[in-house]
Amino acid sequence: MIDIIGKRYWYFALSLLVILPGLISLALYRLPLAIDYTGGSMLELRLPSGVAPSSEEVSGIVGGAAGFAVANIRVQPSLQGTLIIRTQEMDAATQARVMDALRARYGDVVLERFESVGPTVGAEVTQGALVAVAMAALAIMLYLTFAFRQVPHAFRYGVAAILALVHDIAVVVGAASIFGRVFGWEVDALFLTAVLTVIGFSVHDSIVVFDRIRENLLRYRGEPYERIVNHSILQTLDRSLNTQLTLIFTLVALLLFGGTTIRHFIATLLIGMISGTYSSLFNAAPILVVWEKREWRTWFRRPVEQPVP
């Protein structure tokens, strides 16, 4: 029989190895928030073929036309071949002046997209996003504690599921920070939707494993807890992988052939689903074993040397 629980610290180490680059990126570069959260205006432009101005030149034109400080204007190319300009909030008249100035300099400039969000609305959206994630986590923990009330230490199952969720959120948010630095991606309102969807699927996988543990605790009374948990994981392994693979294949197809407007959303979902499958099988259930055996008491203790016979 495959001993997954016996190698639990290897799986914990792999999780840490995946999360660490994202945490470093968050510490250094933070999360690339879109105007949905920060407030401001965004213009996505398509310039005539062969025109490749510098960011400093475009910033100067936009700042001069709008009356904004050049230092507060960000210009970057997108993967779709367009130019994205972010400024403080501008009204319709200011946007028209900016477009006139750009067309006077570069010719037939096409405005692909224009969005403007006030700073107050952005702050409310940010606060709402944090509250939504916190409330979802709390509701999940309380529900699992109630659902597994017939099992000893039911509270542990809710906490283990939340710790797996923290793992998945850390992976997704860290990846968003890295992608923002490397590819210029930003965290918009759809990112919150993706995170909440990942939370739901991750908890679903954890409940499947936990439910099998509950059944086996009654079926194999007297067996070591560690062996029961390992057996439960193996029993649900095929089901979890097959279910998630069908979803992952669909997401990959959407990522490759779907529209550009949902590409960031699909990529976030894909990363979160893979992380959620891993954490449900190799993190959530092993955490129960660590808690049951109270292994943290020996983590920093020197091994006792056995006397040489």
RODREN-601573 format. One record per residue (C-alpha): residue number from 0; x, y, z. Coordinates in Angstrom, 3 decimals. Example, Ala and Ser with C-alpha at 12.3 -4.5 7.8 and 13.67 -1.06 7.14 Angstrom:
BEGIN
ATOM 0 12.300 -4.500 7.800
ATOM 1 13.670 -1.060 7.140
REM end
This chain:
BEGIN
ATOM 0 0.000 0.000 0.000
ATOM 1 1.265 3.490 -0.873
ATOM 2 2.253 5.342 2.291
ATOM 3 1.160 8.937 1.657
ATOM 4 0.827 9.880 5.318
ATOM 5 4.291 8.514 6.099
ATOM 6 5.782 11.064 3.666
ATOM 7 3.612 13.953 4.851
ATOM 8 6.525 16.235 5.676
ATOM 9 7.825 15.894 2.128
ATOM 10 4.456 17.104 0.867
ATOM 11 4.477 19.955 3.374
ATOM 12 7.972 20.904 2.159
ATOM 13 6.807 20.872 -1.466
ATOM 14 3.933 23.185 -0.573
ATOM 15 6.352 25.564 1.141
ATOM 16 8.635 25.456 -1.890
ATOM 17 5.732 26.452 -4.154
ATOM 18 4.413 29.186 -1.860
ATOM 19 7.762 30.795 -0.975
ATOM 20 8.491 32.504 -4.358
ATOM 21 5.033 34.072 -4.321
ATOM 22 5.483 35.341 -0.767
ATOM 23 8.844 36.855 -1.704
ATOM 24 7.244 38.523 -4.731
ATOM 25 4.445 39.895 -2.550
ATOM 26 6.953 41.302 -0.083
ATOM 27 9.013 42.945 -2.809
ATOM 28 6.439 44.016 -5.400
ATOM 29 3.060 43.628 -3.650
ATOM 30 -0.123 42.667 -5.473
ATOM 31 -0.667 44.424 -8.830
ATOM 32 -4.119 45.866 -8.134
ATOM 33 -6.225 47.071 -11.047
ATOM 34 -8.296 50.227 -10.918
ATOM 35 -11.232 48.162 -9.608
ATOM 36 -9.467 48.329 -6.222
ATOM 37 -7.228 51.387 -6.386
ATOM 38 -9.404 53.804 -8.331
ATOM 39 -8.306 55.720 -11.416
ATOM 40 -8.665 55.423 -15.178
ATOM 41 -7.369 52.912 -17.685
ATOM 42 -7.107 53.275 -21.444
ATOM 43 -6.235 50.372 -23.706
ATOM 44 -5.076 51.631 -27.098
ATOM 45 -4.148 50.036 -30.378
ATOM 46 -1.568 52.099 -32.240
ATOM 47 -1.040 52.030 -36.011
ATOM 48 1.209 49.282 -37.321
ATOM 49 4.891 50.104 -37.065
ATOM 50 4.468 52.731 -34.351
ATOM 51 6.394 51.820 -31.201
ATOM 52 6.742 54.861 -28.930
ATOM 53 8.567 54.790 -25.618
ATOM 54 6.654 54.792 -22.339
ATOM 55 8.191 58.134 -21.406
ATOM 56 6.968 59.712 -24.646
ATOM 57 3.401 58.462 -24.202
ATOM 58 3.380 59.529 -20.548
ATOM 59 4.446 63.011 -21.539
ATOM 60 1.689 63.335 -24.131
ATOM 61 -1.003 62.027 -21.784
ATOM 62 0.200 64.174 -18.890
ATOM 63 0.298 67.304 -21.019
ATOM 64 -3.203 66.741 -22.417
ATOM 65 -4.825 65.747 -19.127
ATOM 66 -2.881 67.997 -16.781
ATOM 67 -1.625 65.041 -14.729
ATOM 68 1.807 64.577 -13.226
ATOM 69 3.867 62.348 -15.507
ATOM 70 5.200 60.427 -12.507
ATOM 71 1.662 59.163 -11.759
ATOM 72 1.093 57.785 -15.263
ATOM 73 1.922 54.154 -16.030
ATOM 74 2.314 52.920 -19.585
ATOM 75 2.949 49.300 -20.501
ATOM 76 2.325 47.004 -23.499
ATOM 77 -0.071 44.080 -23.181
ATOM 78 0.262 40.555 -24.528
ATOM 79 -2.436 41.379 -27.101
ATOM 80 -0.268 44.001 -28.803
ATOM 81 -2.093 46.969 -27.301
ATOM 82 -0.841 49.757 -25.063
ATOM 83 -2.318 50.138 -21.573
ATOM 84 -2.231 53.548 -19.892
ATOM 85 -3.192 54.031 -16.244
ATOM 86 -3.721 57.428 -14.694
ATOM 87 -5.655 59.094 -11.920
ATOM 88 -9.378 59.361 -12.517
ATOM 89 -10.307 61.286 -15.654
ATOM 90 -13.682 62.410 -16.955
ATOM 91 -15.016 62.110 -20.508
ATOM 92 -13.726 65.534 -21.557
ATOM 93 -10.209 64.764 -20.318
ATOM 94 -10.265 61.390 -22.045
ATOM 95 -11.268 63.073 -25.303
ATOM 96 -8.360 65.547 -25.035
ATOM 97 -5.926 62.699 -24.386
ATOM 98 -7.155 60.772 -27.438
ATOM 99 -6.911 63.890 -29.616
ATOM 100 -3.317 64.464 -28.481
ATOM 101 -2.334 60.834 -29.120
ATOM 102 -3.945 60.812 -32.574
ATOM 103 -2.246 64.078 -33.458
ATOM 104 1.101 62.444 -32.643
ATOM 105 0.643 58.847 -33.842
ATOM 106 -2.203 58.910 -36.340
ATOM 107 -5.118 56.451 -36.225
ATOM 108 -5.074 55.403 -32.576
ATOM 109 -7.979 53.091 -31.673
ATOM 110 -9.447 53.139 -28.167
ATOM 111 -10.072 49.469 -27.361
ATOM 112 -11.231 49.979 -23.774
ATOM 113 -11.746 52.756 -21.244
ATOM 114 -12.532 52.255 -17.563
ATOM 115 -12.730 54.747 -14.741
ATOM 116 -13.327 54.058 -11.050
ATOM 117 -13.371 56.595 -8.245
ATOM 118 -11.013 56.102 -5.277
ATOM 119 -13.935 55.733 -2.843
ATOM 120 -15.480 52.942 -4.905
ATOM 121 -12.080 51.264 -5.187
ATOM 122 -11.617 51.291 -1.405
ATOM 123 -15.106 49.839 -0.897
ATOM 124 -14.414 47.037 -3.379
ATOM 125 -11.118 46.206 -1.650
ATOM 126 -12.791 46.065 1.759
ATOM 127 -15.634 43.980 0.359
ATOM 128 -13.205 41.509 -1.189
ATOM 129 -11.386 40.931 2.101
ATOM 130 -14.653 40.565 4.011
ATOM 131 -16.010 38.101 1.436
ATOM 132 -12.972 35.826 1.712
ATOM 133 -12.957 36.005 5.535
ATOM 134 -16.688 35.272 5.811
ATOM 135 -16.420 32.352 3.392
ATOM 136 -13.568 30.814 5.410
ATOM 137 -15.440 31.255 8.709
ATOM 138 -18.651 29.758 7.317
ATOM 139 -16.752 26.758 5.948
ATOM 140 -15.035 26.087 9.272
ATOM 141 -18.288 26.286 11.227
ATOM 142 -20.136 24.103 8.748
ATOM 143 -17.487 21.375 8.736
ATOM 144 -17.331 21.398 12.521
ATOM 145 -21.103 20.853 12.606
ATOM 146 -21.146 18.291 9.776
ATOM 147 -18.499 16.124 11.497
ATOM 148 -19.879 16.541 15.014
ATOM 149 -20.226 12.752 15.390
ATOM 150 -16.470 12.300 14.900
ATOM 151 -14.054 12.915 17.800
ATOM 152 -12.427 16.342 17.618
ATOM 153 -14.766 17.593 14.855
ATOM 154 -13.291 21.080 15.137
ATOM 155 -10.013 19.773 13.710
ATOM 156 -11.633 18.975 10.381
ATOM 157 -12.816 22.542 9.947
ATOM 158 -9.411 23.949 10.873
ATOM 159 -7.596 21.519 8.570
ATOM 160 -9.841 22.561 5.670
ATOM 161 -9.140 26.248 6.388
ATOM 162 -5.390 25.628 6.489
ATOM 163 -5.669 23.939 3.085
ATOM 164 -7.587 27.002 1.866
ATOM 165 -4.844 29.296 3.150
ATOM 166 -2.383 27.201 1.152
ATOM 167 -4.477 27.590 -2.029
ATOM 168 -5.024 31.320 -1.545
ATOM 169 -1.296 31.813 -0.931
ATOM 170 -0.476 29.951 -4.145
ATOM 171 -3.007 31.939 -6.201
ATOM 172 -2.118 35.340 -4.739
ATOM 173 1.617 34.645 -5.012
ATOM 174 1.216 33.602 -8.638
ATOM 175 -0.753 36.800 -9.311
ATOM 176 2.094 38.861 -7.874
ATOM 177 4.693 37.020 -9.973
ATOM 178 2.615 37.268 -13.158
ATOM 179 2.022 40.946 -12.483
ATOM 180 5.751 41.524 -12.302
ATOM 181 6.660 39.343 -15.293
ATOM 182 3.688 39.743 -17.658
ATOM 183 2.064 42.940 -16.416
ATOM 184 -1.134 41.196 -15.286
ATOM 185 -3.345 42.949 -12.756
ATOM 186 -5.744 41.816 -10.064
ATOM 187 -9.257 42.928 -11.027
ATOM 188 -12.778 42.073 -9.877
ATOM 189 -12.696 38.722 -11.697
ATOM 190 -9.718 37.701 -9.562
ATOM 191 -11.917 37.723 -6.457
ATOM 192 -14.453 35.577 -8.297
ATOM 193 -11.702 33.111 -9.174
ATOM 194 -10.430 32.982 -5.576
ATOM 195 -13.900 32.279 -4.177
ATOM 196 -14.442 29.582 -6.818
ATOM 197 -11.129 27.962 -5.896
ATOM 198 -12.160 28.014 -2.232
ATOM 199 -15.389 26.190 -3.058
ATOM 200 -13.715 23.470 -5.116
ATOM 201 -10.904 23.012 -2.600
ATOM 202 -13.348 22.514 0.254
ATOM 203 -15.332 20.073 -1.882
ATOM 204 -12.245 17.886 -2.333
ATOM 205 -11.365 18.093 1.360
ATOM 206 -14.889 17.062 2.372
ATOM 207 -14.690 13.988 0.112
ATOM 208 -11.535 12.830 1.916
ATOM 209 -12.836 13.764 5.379
ATOM 210 -16.107 11.950 4.781
ATOM 211 -14.253 8.762 3.890
ATOM 212 -12.145 9.140 7.048
ATOM 213 -15.357 9.408 9.070
ATOM 214 -16.722 6.204 7.511
ATOM 215 -13.479 4.307 8.041
ATOM 216 -13.187 5.392 11.674
ATOM 217 -16.404 3.470 12.313
ATOM 218 -15.511 0.575 10.027
ATOM 219 -11.979 -0.023 11.305
ATOM 220 -12.328 0.626 15.019
ATOM 221 -9.084 0.055 16.874
ATOM 222 -6.853 0.630 13.841
ATOM 223 -4.187 3.349 14.164
ATOM 224 -5.523 6.753 13.125
ATOM 225 -2.589 7.281 10.784
ATOM 226 -3.374 4.069 8.884
ATOM 227 -7.079 4.921 8.600
ATOM 228 -6.321 8.369 7.156
ATOM 229 -3.836 6.952 4.661
ATOM 230 -6.333 4.285 3.560
ATOM 231 -9.034 6.937 3.149
ATOM 232 -6.801 9.088 0.943
ATOM 233 -6.007 6.128 -1.303
ATOM 234 -9.695 5.265 -1.601
ATOM 235 -10.579 8.783 -2.789
ATOM 236 -7.441 9.417 -4.833
ATOM 237 -8.778 8.161 -8.166
ATOM 238 -12.089 9.960 -7.770
ATOM 239 -10.480 13.271 -6.880
ATOM 240 -7.923 13.120 -9.697
ATOM 241 -10.456 12.075 -12.335
ATOM 242 -12.908 14.786 -11.312
ATOM 243 -10.300 17.514 -11.281
ATOM 244 -8.622 16.411 -14.512
ATOM 245 -11.860 16.814 -16.453
ATOM 246 -12.153 20.348 -15.096
ATOM 247 -8.485 21.118 -15.746
ATOM 248 -8.750 19.957 -19.370
ATOM 249 -11.711 22.303 -19.857
ATOM 250 -9.842 25.220 -18.315
ATOM 251 -6.777 24.569 -20.483
ATOM 252 -8.991 24.621 -23.586
ATOM 253 -10.532 27.921 -22.496
ATOM 254 -7.091 29.331 -21.730
ATOM 255 -5.802 28.447 -25.193
ATOM 256 -8.865 29.219 -27.292
ATOM 257 -11.031 31.495 -25.131
ATOM 258 -11.242 35.241 -25.342
ATOM 259 -8.493 37.506 -24.088
ATOM 260 -10.831 39.251 -21.645
ATOM 261 -11.178 36.106 -19.501
ATOM 262 -7.626 34.775 -19.918
ATOM 263 -6.386 36.044 -16.552
ATOM 264 -9.501 34.680 -14.857
ATOM 265 -9.063 31.226 -16.418
ATOM 266 -5.339 31.138 -15.579
ATOM 267 -6.118 31.977 -11.949
ATOM 268 -8.761 29.259 -11.823
ATOM 269 -6.393 26.713 -13.353
ATOM 270 -3.640 27.415 -10.830
ATOM 271 -6.124 27.338 -7.966
ATOM 272 -7.720 24.051 -9.042
ATOM 273 -4.366 22.292 -9.284
ATOM 274 -3.351 23.680 -5.896
ATOM 275 -6.720 22.754 -4.378
ATOM 276 -6.485 19.147 -5.520
ATOM 277 -2.986 18.853 -4.087
ATOM 278 -3.788 20.500 -0.762
ATOM 279 -6.933 18.432 -0.179
ATOM 280 -5.077 15.148 -0.612
ATOM 281 -1.584 15.912 0.648
ATOM 282 -2.086 18.729 3.161
ATOM 283 -5.549 18.721 4.727
ATOM 284 -5.711 15.042 5.720
ATOM 285 -2.054 14.820 6.869
ATOM 286 -2.665 17.862 9.106
ATOM 287 -5.236 15.765 10.965
ATOM 288 -2.580 13.128 11.650
ATOM 289 -0.069 15.730 12.852
ATOM 290 -2.719 17.154 15.175
ATOM 291 -3.828 13.746 16.428
ATOM 292 -0.252 12.734 17.285
ATOM 293 0.698 16.263 18.492
ATOM 294 3.891 16.025 16.524
ATOM 295 4.745 19.696 16.987
ATOM 296 6.010 18.792 20.458
ATOM 297 9.010 17.034 18.891
ATOM 298 9.730 19.391 15.986
ATOM 299 12.419 21.374 17.780
ATOM 300 13.517 18.751 20.267
ATOM 301 16.856 17.062 19.938
ATOM 302 16.596 13.330 19.284
ATOM 303 17.461 11.272 22.330
ATOM 304 20.653 9.330 21.739
ATOM 305 20.280 5.646 22.417
ATOM 306 23.054 4.093 24.498
ATOM 307 25.387 1.831 22.586
ATOM 308 24.967 -1.749 23.819
REM end
